[in-house]
Structure formats: C-alpha cells, structure tokens
Amino acid sequence: MPGVYISYPFCAQKCTFCNFASDVYSSELQKQYEKALLDEVRSHSWDWPPETVYFGGGTPSLMRVELLRELISAIPGRDLREVTLECAPGSLTGESIEGWKTCGVNRVSLGVQSFVTEELQKVGRRHTAETVRNEIAILREAGIRNINIDLIAGLPGQTAASWNESLQWIARLDPPHVSVYIFEVDEDSRLGREILFNGVRYGATRVPSDDLTGELYETAVARLSQFGIDRYEISNFARPGFESLHNLKYWKLEPYVGFGLDAHSFNGRERWSDPDDLREYLDLGRKPGQRTRTNAGEEHFFVGLRLMSGIQPTAEEWTRFREPIEKWIGLGMLEREGGRLALAPGAVLLSNEIFREFLDA
C-alpha cells in the first residue's frame, strides 16, 4: 500500500521533549517553506498512485486549509483510503475541521502527551484535559471518528498515580487508537540535553527512572487492553479495524515517499531523505537526497518485528539468522509459531537490543 508523508515543521511553541526537526520560525521562512514544499510535491515523478497520506510535524493543524487542499490536489489519484492530520490540542475549531474534511482528511492524531496539567506545563504544552475532551467532541460531531491520542511515558514529574490519571481519561474519551511513546533522552531535545549534561531546567531532575518508565509502559499495555485497545505495534494500540494504515507501511516495508523538512522515503530497495535543516532544505530546492541501498533481510527483522503479529522469515532468512533466532527463543524473548516469528510480550522493552543482533548477523 504506497503512501505519502508530508512534513509541516512549524509550531506555536517548541516542547521541551521534542527531538523532531520542528520549531517556531518566522512568518517569512514559513512562506518560503510552503512554496518549496508545494513545488516539491508538484514536481515529483510518481511511480504509483498512493493510498494514504500523513501530514506530520510540527503542527500541521496550523496549516492554512488552502495549502492543505493544494498539497492533496497535487497528489495523483483520488482513491485515498486514509488521510491523517497531526494536531496540537487547542488548535482545533469547528470551521477548521470542516475545511479539513473538504480536503479529504478522515483521521486526526492528537498530540496530547499527558492529561495532567502539571506535567503539560512542565514540558511547555498549553492545553488541558478539558481542551482535549471538547475537541474530540467537535471532531466526532463533524463526522471524524478515526482519532488517535499520543501519550508519552517518562515526562518530568510523572508518577504511577499521574499516569493512571491519563489512562483514565483514555477510558472516558474512548478513542479507537492510542500511541504510547517512551521519552527518548538524546541531544536533539532541550530536556534530553539537560539530562545528559546534568542540568536542572525543564524538570530534568524529576524525570522518572528507566525502571519506573518501563512500569508505566507496561501498565498502559494492560489497561488499554482492558479498554479493548490492543497493542499491534510496540508503540501503537487500536481497536480492531482502526490500525493506522499509513504507519503499517513502515513496519511492513511497503513504499512511501516523503516531502518536506527531514521527510524520509523508501521505494522497497533504497532509502533517502530531505535535509533536516530548514535553510538547507530551502537552498536544496528539488535536488534528490542521497540514496542508501537497504538490506532486505536485516530490515525485515529490525522493522517487521516491531509488529506484535511478527514476521514470516524466508527459508534463507531462517538459515542466515539462525544463531540470533535460537538465542532469543531460548531466552524467551522471541516466539516461533509455525513459520512466524514474533517478540514475546515481555520482550518489548528489550526490543532494541534484540533487533541490533539482526543488523550484525
């Protein structure tokens, strides 16, 4: 199922935990970017008509409806099964939602992250739980019921009690899809840098321990399952039939093309990406990024095993990766059922360690 990813990297404010290529830019740079983005989409040579489009960021819900319409109109074919728009709570109105619908948007992903006011304020978010409740009601009233809510485990000040409060809001709001991410400590976010260099800003000293963060994640797995929202990928949970059609392409190694800042593409054989620096992207114009040949066997395991349903290795892959497969099955971290191989439920938090061995095999 081919797809399209479009990056809109502009935000009303930069959250302390964010490690994406997004920020608060000047209106002039924003205008230049919008023109360059539209030119990039319009000039692309399409090898196939896509079936899904995903607008990520940044905050694509800040995009002018006219630009959204122009971008979708520049994509060939009209059989789009899923068009997702990422939104920051507090940026939705009935008028904007109706405009998105006329463009074909039929799925909205809300970057909620937490329903606890203190946690939200600490990382620079301005919405409240009531904001999310009201905007989900507006979405549903407008006929958009395919809604995702993002949560992050490991935010400053987060406790088992506060995490349960966020999960209780999931029960109340009853979304069909939830994404649960573990906060990544790296130099690409302000909070990550503070932690790495023993700083105190942004609540760096109040970030939960790795053990507690792992417990929060496992609690989410159990509670969401009780709500009928089951894990189908390491970070993604859905009611049957509401899995993200676009994101499934990444894990099933299906082709997609990305447009805009730091957007990545994959054609089944090669990967390439646009620059992750805004000025470099604007200077680059429509020149193609550097392409890297993929290793199909390694990627099949490294990416495909993120799915709870696992993968079906080829005969050659069973032989090539026999040693790491047998090792992790013996340790109870991988499970084999017939011709399929999958992560054991309790192995998810160790998944990166497991996956790395297939890159080195």
LINKA-V399341 format. One record per pair of residues at least 12 apart in sequence whose C-alpha atoms are under 10 Angstrom apart, sorted by the first residue. I is the first residue (numbers start at 1). J is the second residue. Records with the same first field share a line. If there is no record, write none. Layout:
BEGIN
I = J ; J
END
This chain:
BEGIN
1 = 48 ; 49 ; 50 ; 51 ; 52 ; 81 ; 245 ; 246 ; 248 ; 249 ; 252 ; 253 ; 254 ; 255 ; 256
2 = 47 ; 48 ; 49 ; 50 ; 51 ; 52 ; 53 ; 246 ; 249 ; 253 ; 254 ; 255 ; 256 ; 257 ; 266 ; 267
3 = 48 ; 49 ; 50 ; 51 ; 52 ; 53 ; 54 ; 80 ; 82 ; 83 ; 245 ; 246 ; 247 ; 249 ; 250 ; 254 ; 255 ; 256 ; 257 ; 258 ; 265 ; 266
4 = 41 ; 49 ; 50 ; 51 ; 52 ; 53 ; 54 ; 55 ; 75 ; 83 ; 246 ; 255 ; 256 ; 257 ; 258 ; 259 ; 263 ; 264 ; 265
5 = 52 ; 53 ; 54 ; 55 ; 56 ; 83 ; 84 ; 246 ; 247 ; 256 ; 257 ; 258 ; 259 ; 260 ; 263 ; 264 ; 265
6 = 37 ; 41 ; 53 ; 54 ; 55 ; 56 ; 57 ; 60 ; 71 ; 72 ; 85 ; 257 ; 258 ; 259 ; 260 ; 261 ; 262 ; 263 ; 264
7 = 21 ; 22 ; 37 ; 54 ; 55 ; 56 ; 57 ; 58 ; 59 ; 60 ; 258 ; 259 ; 260 ; 261 ; 262 ; 263 ; 264
8 = 21 ; 22 ; 30 ; 33 ; 34 ; 37 ; 55 ; 56 ; 57 ; 58 ; 59 ; 60 ; 61 ; 62 ; 63 ; 86 ; 259 ; 260 ; 261 ; 262 ; 263
9 = 21 ; 22 ; 23 ; 24 ; 25 ; 30 ; 33 ; 56 ; 57 ; 58 ; 59 ; 60 ; 260 ; 261 ; 262 ; 278
10 = 22 ; 23 ; 24 ; 25 ; 26 ; 27 ; 29 ; 30 ; 33 ; 57 ; 58 ; 59 ; 60 ; 61 ; 62 ; 63
11 = 23 ; 24 ; 25 ; 57 ; 58 ; 59 ; 60 ; 61 ; 62 ; 88
12 = 24 ; 25 ; 58 ; 59 ; 62 ; 88 ; 91 ; 125 ; 126
13 = 25 ; 58 ; 59 ; 124 ; 125 ; 126
14 = 58 ; 123 ; 124 ; 125 ; 189 ; 190
15 = 120 ; 121 ; 122 ; 123 ; 124 ; 125 ; 189 ; 190 ; 191 ; 202
16 = 122 ; 123 ; 124 ; 125 ; 155 ; 188 ; 189 ; 190 ; 191 ; 192 ; 193 ; 194 ; 201 ; 202 ; 203
17 = 123 ; 124 ; 152 ; 155 ; 156 ; 183 ; 184 ; 185 ; 186 ; 188 ; 189 ; 190 ; 191 ; 192 ; 193 ; 202
18 = 58 ; 123 ; 183 ; 184 ; 188 ; 189 ; 190 ; 191 ; 192
19 = 183 ; 184 ; 185 ; 186 ; 187 ; 188 ; 189 ; 190 ; 191 ; 192
20 = 57 ; 58 ; 188 ; 189 ; 261 ; 262 ; 276
21 = 57 ; 58 ; 188 ; 189 ; 261 ; 262 ; 263 ; 275 ; 276 ; 277 ; 278
22 = 57 ; 58 ; 59 ; 261 ; 262 ; 276 ; 277 ; 278
23 = 57 ; 58 ; 59 ; 278
24 = 58
25 = 278
29 = 278 ; 279 ; 282
30 = 278
32 = 279 ; 282
33 = 260 ; 261 ; 278 ; 279 ; 281 ; 282
34 = 63 ; 64 ; 67 ; 71 ; 260 ; 282
35 = 67 ; 282
36 = 259 ; 260 ; 281 ; 282 ; 283 ; 284 ; 285 ; 286
37 = 67 ; 71 ; 259 ; 260 ; 261 ; 281 ; 282 ; 285 ; 286
38 = 67 ; 68 ; 70 ; 71 ; 72 ; 74 ; 259 ; 260
39 = 71 ; 74 ; 259 ; 285 ; 286
40 = 71 ; 74 ; 258 ; 259 ; 260 ; 285 ; 286 ; 287
41 = 70 ; 71 ; 72 ; 73 ; 74 ; 75 ; 257 ; 258 ; 259 ; 260 ; 286
42 = 70 ; 71 ; 73 ; 74 ; 75 ; 76
43 = 74 ; 286
44 = 74 ; 75 ; 257 ; 259 ; 286
46 = 75 ; 76 ; 257
47 = 267
48 = 76 ; 77 ; 255 ; 256
49 = 75 ; 76 ; 77 ; 78 ; 79 ; 80
50 = 75 ; 76 ; 77 ; 78 ; 79 ; 80 ; 81 ; 255 ; 256 ; 257
51 = 76 ; 77 ; 78 ; 79 ; 80 ; 81 ; 82 ; 83 ; 245 ; 246 ; 256
52 = 79 ; 80 ; 81 ; 82 ; 83 ; 84 ; 244 ; 245 ; 246 ; 247 ; 249 ; 256
53 = 72 ; 75 ; 80 ; 81 ; 82 ; 83 ; 84 ; 85 ; 104 ; 105 ; 245 ; 246 ; 256 ; 257 ; 258
54 = 82 ; 83 ; 84 ; 85 ; 86 ; 105 ; 107 ; 108 ; 109 ; 245 ; 246 ; 247 ; 258
55 = 68 ; 83 ; 84 ; 85 ; 86 ; 87 ; 105 ; 108 ; 109 ; 258 ; 259
56 = 84 ; 85 ; 86 ; 87 ; 109 ; 260 ; 263
57 = 85 ; 86 ; 87 ; 260 ; 261 ; 262 ; 263
58 = 86 ; 87 ; 88
59 = 85 ; 86 ; 87 ; 88 ; 89 ; 91 ; 110 ; 111
60 = 84 ; 85 ; 86 ; 87 ; 88 ; 91
61 = 85 ; 86 ; 87 ; 88 ; 89 ; 90 ; 91 ; 92 ; 96 ; 97 ; 100 ; 108 ; 109 ; 110
62 = 86 ; 87 ; 88 ; 91 ; 92 ; 96
63 = 96
64 = 96 ; 99 ; 100
65 = 96 ; 97 ; 98 ; 99 ; 100 ; 101 ; 102 ; 103
66 = 99 ; 100 ; 103
67 = 103
68 = 85 ; 99 ; 100 ; 103 ; 104 ; 105
69 = 99 ; 100 ; 102 ; 103 ; 104 ; 105
70 = 103
71 = 103
72 = 103 ; 104 ; 105
73 = 103 ; 104
78 = 104
80 = 104 ; 105 ; 106
81 = 104 ; 105 ; 106 ; 245 ; 246
82 = 104 ; 105 ; 106 ; 107 ; 146 ; 244 ; 245 ; 246
83 = 100 ; 101 ; 103 ; 104 ; 105 ; 106 ; 107 ; 108 ; 245 ; 246
84 = 104 ; 105 ; 106 ; 107 ; 108 ; 109 ; 146 ; 147 ; 148 ; 244 ; 245 ; 246
85 = 100 ; 105 ; 106 ; 107 ; 108 ; 109 ; 110 ; 147
86 = 107 ; 108 ; 109 ; 110 ; 111 ; 148 ; 149
87 = 108 ; 109 ; 110 ; 111 ; 112 ; 149
88 = 109 ; 110 ; 111 ; 112 ; 113 ; 125 ; 126 ; 127 ; 132
89 = 109 ; 110 ; 111 ; 112 ; 125 ; 126 ; 127 ; 128 ; 129 ; 130 ; 131 ; 132 ; 133 ; 134 ; 135 ; 136
90 = 110 ; 112 ; 125 ; 126 ; 127 ; 128 ; 131 ; 132 ; 134 ; 135
91 = 127 ; 131 ; 135
92 = 131 ; 132 ; 134 ; 135 ; 136 ; 138 ; 139
93 = 134 ; 135 ; 138 ; 139
94 = 135 ; 138 ; 139 ; 141 ; 142
95 = 142
97 = 135 ; 138 ; 139 ; 142 ; 143 ; 144
98 = 139 ; 142 ; 143 ; 144
101 = 142 ; 143 ; 144
105 = 144
106 = 143 ; 144 ; 145 ; 146 ; 147
107 = 139 ; 144 ; 145 ; 146 ; 147 ; 148 ; 242 ; 244
108 = 136 ; 139 ; 144 ; 145 ; 146 ; 147 ; 148 ; 149
109 = 146 ; 147 ; 148 ; 149 ; 150 ; 177 ; 178 ; 179
110 = 132 ; 135 ; 136 ; 147 ; 148 ; 149 ; 150 ; 151 ; 178 ; 179
111 = 125 ; 132 ; 148 ; 149 ; 150 ; 151 ; 152 ; 179
112 = 125 ; 127 ; 128 ; 129 ; 131 ; 132 ; 148 ; 149 ; 150 ; 151 ; 152 ; 166
113 = 125 ; 149 ; 150 ; 151 ; 152 ; 153 ; 155 ; 166 ; 179 ; 180 ; 181
114 = 127 ; 128 ; 129 ; 149 ; 150 ; 151 ; 152 ; 153 ; 155 ; 158 ; 162 ; 163 ; 165 ; 166 ; 167 ; 169
115 = 127 ; 128 ; 129 ; 130 ; 131 ; 132 ; 151 ; 162 ; 163 ; 164 ; 165 ; 166 ; 167 ; 168 ; 169 ; 170
116 = 128 ; 129 ; 158 ; 162 ; 163 ; 165 ; 166 ; 169
117 = 129 ; 162
118 = 156 ; 157 ; 158 ; 162
119 = 155 ; 156 ; 157 ; 158 ; 162 ; 203
120 = 155 ; 156
121 = 202
122 = 155 ; 156 ; 157 ; 201 ; 202 ; 203 ; 204
123 = 155 ; 156 ; 190 ; 191 ; 202 ; 203
124 = 202
129 = 166 ; 169
130 = 169
132 = 149 ; 169 ; 173
133 = 169 ; 172 ; 173
136 = 149 ; 173 ; 174 ; 175
137 = 173
145 = 175 ; 176 ; 242
146 = 175 ; 176 ; 177 ; 242 ; 243 ; 244
147 = 174 ; 175 ; 176 ; 177 ; 178 ; 242
148 = 175 ; 176 ; 177 ; 178 ; 179 ; 236 ; 237 ; 238 ; 242 ; 243 ; 244
149 = 170 ; 173 ; 174 ; 175 ; 176 ; 177 ; 178 ; 179 ; 180 ; 237
150 = 177 ; 178 ; 179 ; 180 ; 181 ; 235 ; 236
151 = 163 ; 166 ; 167 ; 170 ; 178 ; 179 ; 180 ; 181 ; 182 ; 183 ; 220 ; 235
152 = 179 ; 180 ; 181 ; 182 ; 183 ; 184 ; 213 ; 216 ; 217 ; 235
153 = 180 ; 181 ; 182 ; 183 ; 184 ; 207 ; 208 ; 212 ; 213 ; 214 ; 215 ; 216 ; 217 ; 220
154 = 181 ; 182 ; 183 ; 184 ; 185 ; 206 ; 207 ; 208 ; 209 ; 210 ; 212 ; 213 ; 214 ; 216 ; 217
155 = 182 ; 183 ; 184 ; 191 ; 203 ; 204 ; 206 ; 207 ; 208 ; 213
156 = 183 ; 191 ; 202 ; 203 ; 204 ; 205 ; 206 ; 207 ; 208
157 = 203 ; 204 ; 205 ; 206 ; 207 ; 208
158 = 206 ; 207 ; 208 ; 212 ; 213 ; 216
159 = 206 ; 207 ; 208 ; 212 ; 213 ; 216
160 = 208 ; 212 ; 213 ; 215 ; 216 ; 219
161 = 216
163 = 216 ; 217 ; 219 ; 220
164 = 216 ; 219 ; 220 ; 223
166 = 220
167 = 219 ; 220 ; 223 ; 224 ; 227
168 = 223 ; 224 ; 227
170 = 223 ; 224 ; 227 ; 229
171 = 223 ; 224 ; 226 ; 227 ; 228 ; 229
172 = 227
174 = 227 ; 228 ; 229
175 = 227 ; 229 ; 238 ; 239 ; 242
176 = 227 ; 228 ; 229 ; 230 ; 237 ; 238 ; 239 ; 240 ; 241 ; 242 ; 243
177 = 224 ; 229 ; 230 ; 231 ; 236 ; 237 ; 238 ; 239 ; 240 ; 241 ; 242 ; 243 ; 244
178 = 220 ; 224 ; 229 ; 230 ; 231 ; 235 ; 236 ; 237 ; 238 ; 239 ; 243
179 = 231 ; 233 ; 234 ; 235 ; 236 ; 237 ; 238
180 = 216 ; 217 ; 220 ; 221 ; 231 ; 234 ; 235 ; 236 ; 237
181 = 217 ; 234 ; 235 ; 236
182 = 210 ; 213 ; 214 ; 216 ; 217 ; 235 ; 349
183 = 207 ; 208 ; 210 ; 213
190 = 202 ; 204
191 = 203 ; 204 ; 207
192 = 204
195 = 207
214 = 348 ; 349
215 = 349
217 = 235 ; 348 ; 349
218 = 345 ; 346 ; 348 ; 349
220 = 237
221 = 234 ; 235 ; 236 ; 237 ; 345
224 = 237 ; 238 ; 239
225 = 237 ; 238 ; 239
227 = 239
228 = 240
229 = 242
230 = 243 ; 308
231 = 243 ; 307 ; 308 ; 309 ; 345
232 = 248 ; 306 ; 307 ; 308 ; 309 ; 310
233 = 247 ; 248 ; 251 ; 304 ; 305 ; 306 ; 307 ; 308 ; 309 ; 310 ; 348
234 = 305 ; 306 ; 307 ; 308 ; 343 ; 345 ; 348 ; 349 ; 351
235 = 306 ; 307 ; 348
236 = 306 ; 307 ; 308
248 = 304 ; 307
250 = 265 ; 266 ; 303 ; 304
251 = 299 ; 300 ; 301 ; 302 ; 303 ; 304 ; 305 ; 306 ; 307 ; 310 ; 311
252 = 299 ; 300 ; 303 ; 304 ; 305 ; 306 ; 307 ; 310 ; 311
253 = 266 ; 267 ; 268 ; 269 ; 296 ; 299 ; 300 ; 303 ; 304
254 = 266 ; 267 ; 268
255 = 267 ; 268 ; 269 ; 270 ; 271
256 = 268 ; 271
257 = 271 ; 272 ; 273
258 = 272 ; 273 ; 274
259 = 273 ; 274
260 = 273 ; 274 ; 275 ; 276 ; 278 ; 281 ; 282
261 = 273 ; 274 ; 275 ; 276 ; 277 ; 278 ; 279 ; 280 ; 281 ; 282
262 = 274 ; 275 ; 276 ; 277 ; 278 ; 281
263 = 275 ; 276
264 = 289
265 = 289 ; 291
266 = 291 ; 292 ; 293 ; 294
267 = 294
268 = 293 ; 294 ; 296
269 = 291 ; 292 ; 293 ; 294 ; 295 ; 296
270 = 290 ; 291 ; 292 ; 293 ; 294 ; 295 ; 296
271 = 289 ; 290 ; 291 ; 292 ; 293 ; 294
272 = 288 ; 289 ; 290 ; 291 ; 292 ; 293
273 = 288 ; 289 ; 290 ; 291 ; 292
274 = 286 ; 287 ; 288 ; 289 ; 290
275 = 289 ; 290
295 = 359
296 = 317
297 = 313 ; 314 ; 316 ; 317 ; 320 ; 321 ; 358 ; 359
298 = 317 ; 321 ; 355 ; 356 ; 357 ; 358 ; 359 ; 360 ; 361
299 = 355 ; 358 ; 359
300 = 312 ; 313 ; 314 ; 317 ; 358
301 = 313 ; 317 ; 321 ; 341 ; 342 ; 354 ; 355 ; 356 ; 357 ; 358 ; 359
302 = 351 ; 352 ; 354 ; 355 ; 356 ; 357 ; 358 ; 359
303 = 355
304 = 341 ; 342 ; 355
305 = 334 ; 341 ; 342 ; 343 ; 348 ; 351 ; 354 ; 355
306 = 342 ; 343 ; 348 ; 351 ; 352 ; 355
307 = 342 ; 343
308 = 341 ; 342 ; 343 ; 344 ; 345 ; 348
309 = 340 ; 341 ; 342 ; 343
310 = 334 ; 335 ; 336 ; 337 ; 340 ; 341 ; 342 ; 343 ; 344
311 = 336 ; 339 ; 340 ; 341 ; 342 ; 343
312 = 336 ; 337 ; 338 ; 339 ; 340 ; 341 ; 342
313 = 339 ; 340 ; 341
314 = 339 ; 340
315 = 339
318 = 339 ; 341
320 = 358 ; 361
321 = 357 ; 358 ; 359 ; 360 ; 361
322 = 358 ; 361
323 = 357 ; 358 ; 361
324 = 354 ; 355 ; 356 ; 357 ; 358 ; 360 ; 361
325 = 341 ; 354 ; 357 ; 358
327 = 354
328 = 343 ; 344 ; 347 ; 354 ; 357
329 = 341 ; 342 ; 343 ; 344
331 = 347
332 = 344 ; 345 ; 346 ; 347
333 = 345 ; 346 ; 347 ; 348 ; 350 ; 351 ; 354
334 = 346 ; 347 ; 348 ; 351 ; 354
END
